[in-house]
């Protein structure tokens, strides 16, 4: 009897972990569907996500969001390609190149660039240069980051100023701080810079020749992209993330001074601008316009970065923003 009882006890002890293990995948899967890893580099484009983290908005929405920092767009993109992160804040050029490289991603929303005033880029002449109009850039050296959104915006601005992009001497300088220093040091006649570097260059004597916030059409859009696998598995979480983003953007608009120190830290605002440079406005989540995506595709095909343009539906998922935010 004792032996039989002992055998029964051992059998029960063996079954307990098996039974409890059978129930664990469901709870783990549920938790997994509400968690997101988002790759961000330290620029002003990403600021609402840091405000959401500070205010606990992710937790209030029932989300577990990890904001994964990267020092370069290259490292961020590699993490997305490897599946280490679910999504990232990027641009339309980067999105198409990721897809071309075999990483199926889609845009779920704009984060900046809904209007020309959002996300400033400027083409500046070096301090002391005899350049005061776009036409005087012909034959001059212009610092860019080749085959990126920087070059796309530079080409668009030059055309807006009546200048053929082929008439300037483009110099590839991928790192923005280095491009800034070469401009200020007189090693480049001009350079295309995003804010806050454009504002810093102007403060140090560079002259703004062309400014993409001063033209009628929108040249640059910052977009939130996710791997298609993540979109399929985590649709509710991504929808909540966009709602949280909208809430954080609203908080910034209502009381920007409350987040001043956080903005300086997370956007890495240069010391010379800390007292004067203001956080930009962020529009609610919405889709990029078809013509904006098509313009980028045409440029990439002309540059031989793509053999053929991607269709709008291949790059953009229309089902995650609220209907009112659909900008098609």
N, C-alpha and C positions, 0 to 999 in steps of 0.2 A: 504493500500500500504506500509506504514511504517513497519507494523508488518510482511508482507510478505517479505520485503527487509531484515529486521533484521533476519528472519528465514534463508534466503538464505546465509547471511553473516556467521551465526553460523555454517551452514552446511559446508561451504568452509573452515572455521577455523578448523573444526573437521577432514576434509579430508586431509589437508596439511601434518600433521605429519604421517598419515597412508601411504600416497603416498611416502613421503621421506623415511619412514622406510622400504618400500618395496625394495628400492635400496641399503640399507646399507649392508645387508649380503654379497652381491657380492664383494663390495670393501673391507669389513673386511676379507672375505675369501682370497682374493688375497694377502692382506698384511700378513695374517697368513701363507700362503704358502712360503713366502720369509723370514720368521723369524724362528730362531732356538735357542734353549736353550741347552748349552753344559756344562756338569758337569766336573770340573777339580780340581785336588788336586795339591798343590804347589810343583811340582817336575820338573826336567829338560825335561821330556818327552813331556810336554805340551807347551814348550816355543814358538814354531812358532805361536801358536794361540794368544799369548800375543803380539808378534811382529806385527801380522796382525791387532790387535786392535789398537796398538799405531800408526801405519802408515795409519789407516783409510781404510785398504784394503777391509774390509767387506762392508763398505758404498759404495766404488767405484764399487763393484761388484753388488750393488743393494740388499744387504742382511742386515737384522737386526739380529745380533748374540749377544746373551747374554752369556758371560762366567761366569758361576755360580761357585763360589769357595766352596770347601769342605775341611775340615781338615783331613778327613779319607776316605779310600775307602769304608768302610761300609756305611757311611752317603751318599756318592755319589751313591752307588748302591741302597740304599733305596729310594732315590729321583727318580732314573730311574724306579724302580718298581712301584712307586706311580703315575708316569706320570708327575711329576713336571718338569722334563727335558726331552728333546728329545733324547739325546745321551750323550756319555762320552768317555773318553780315558781310556782304561782298558787293559786286557790281555786275552789270549785265555782261561785260566782256569776260570777266572771270567765270561767270556761270556757264557761258557757251564753251569756254576752253576746258572747264571741268568735264562737261558732257562729252566733248570731243575726245578727251583723254580716257573715257571709259567709266566715268563716275556719273551715274544717272541722278541728276539733281534738278530741282525746279524752284522757281521763284514763288514764294507764297504772299509776299507783300513788299511794297516800298517801305523804307524806314526814313529816307530823306530824298528830296528831289521831286516831290509832288508839284512844286512850283519852282520857277527859275531862281527865286530868292533863297532856296534851301540848298546848302552844300556848296559854298563858294569856292570856285577855282579862279585864279587870275594869272594872266601872262604879264610878267613884269620885266622891264629893262633894268640893267645893272645901274648902280649909282653912278652918276656923272656921264652916262652914255648920251650921245646926241640922237636919241630915239624918243620921239614924242607922239608918233602916230603909227598905226599898223603897217602902212606902206614902207616905213623905214626899217622894218624887220627883214626885208628881202636881202638875201645873201648873208645874213647875220647868224651867229650860232645861237640855238635855242635848246636849252636843257629840258629833256623829257624822260619818261620811263617808257621804253619801247614796247609796242604791242600790248599796251594796257589802257585802262580808262584814261590815264593821264595823256597819252598820245591822241586818243580819240577826242578828248576835250580840246587839246591844243589845235588839232586840225579843224575842229568845228569853229573855234574862236577865230582862227586865222581866216577861214572862209567868210565868217560874219564881218570881218574887218576888210574884206576885199582882197585878201592875200592868198595865193596858191600855196598850200602847205609844202609843195615840192620846191618852192623858191627859197626856202630857208634851209640852213644847215642844222639838221637835228643832231643833237649829241645825247647819247644814251647815258643817263645818270640815274640808276634805279632808286637809290636811297635819297629820300627827301631832304634830310639834314645836309648831306653832301652837296646836293643840287643847290640848296640855299647858300651854302658857304662858297661854292664856286661862283654863284651869281654875285654875291656881295664882295667877293675878292676880285671881281673883274675878269675871271677866267671864262665866263659865259656872257654873251651880249644880252641874253634874255633867258627866262625859264618859266615853265608852267608849274605853279605851286597851289596846293589846297590851303585853306585856312586851317589852323592859325598861322602857318608858315608864310602865307602870302601877306598877312597883316604885319608880321614881324619884319619881313623884307621891306615893306613900304615904310615902316617905322625907322629902318636903318638906311633909308635913302633911295631904295629902288622905286622906279616909277611904274604905276599900273598902266598898261597899254590897253589891255582887254580884260573884261570882267564878265564871267558867265551869269552873274546875277543881274546884269544890266541889259541883257538882250531878251527878245520876245520868246524865243523857244528854249526849251529845257535841254541841256546837253548832258547833264550828269544825274544819274539815279543811283542811290544806294539801296540795295535790296537784301531781304532776308531769304536765304535759300536753305532747303533741306534735302537730304538724300531721299529719293523716292521710296526707299524701303521704310524710312522713318515716317514719311507722310502716310503710308498705308497702315503702319502699325500704331501710330500715335496721333491720328487726326484730332481727337478731342483735346489732347494736351497742346497741340500746336494752335488750335483755335483759342484755347484759354490764354496761351502765351501772347497772342495778338491782342486780346482784350486787356491783358495786363499792360502791354506796351502802350496801348491807347491811354490807359489810366495814368501811367507814369509820365507820358508826354503832356497830359493835361496838368499834372502837378507842377511840372517844370514851367509851363506857360503861366500858371496862376501865381507862382511864388518862386521865381528863379533864384532870388537871393538866398533862399533856404538851402539851396544845393550848391552854392558857390564853391565852397572848399572841395566838395566831392568832384565837381566839374574840373577844377584845376588839377586835382590829383589824377582822375581817371582819363581825362583827355590830354594829359601831359602838356598843359599850357606853358609856354616859355615864361621864364621869370619876368622878362621885360613887359609882358602883356597881362600879368596876373591881376593888375588893378583896373584894367580897361577892357579887356576882351570879354565879350558876353556870350553866354550859351545861345546857340541858335534856336529857332522854333522847329518843332517836330510835328508833322501832320499826322492825323490818325491813319491806321493801316489802310492801304488801298493798293490796287494793282497798277503796274506801269501801263502806260498807254501803248496800244498796238504800234502806233507810228514811232514811238520812242525805241521800242525793241527792234523794229524793222530798220531804223536808221543805224543802229549799232551793228546789226547783221550785215547790212550793205557795206559798211566800212570794213568789217572783218573779212568779207569776201574779197573786196578790193585789195586789202592788204595780204591776201592769200593765207590768212589765219584759218579760214574755213573754205572748204571746197564748194559748199552750197549753204545758203542761210537756213537756220532752224526756223520752223514755223512758230508762231506765237504760242500755240498750244503745246509745243514740245518743250518750251522753256518756262511756261507760266502755269501754275495750278490755280484755277479761278474759284475753287470751292472752299477756301479756308477763311477768307476775309468776310465780314458781314456784308450782306447785299448792298447796303448803303455805301460801303467802301469800294465797291467794284468800279474801277476807273477805265473800263474797256471802252 
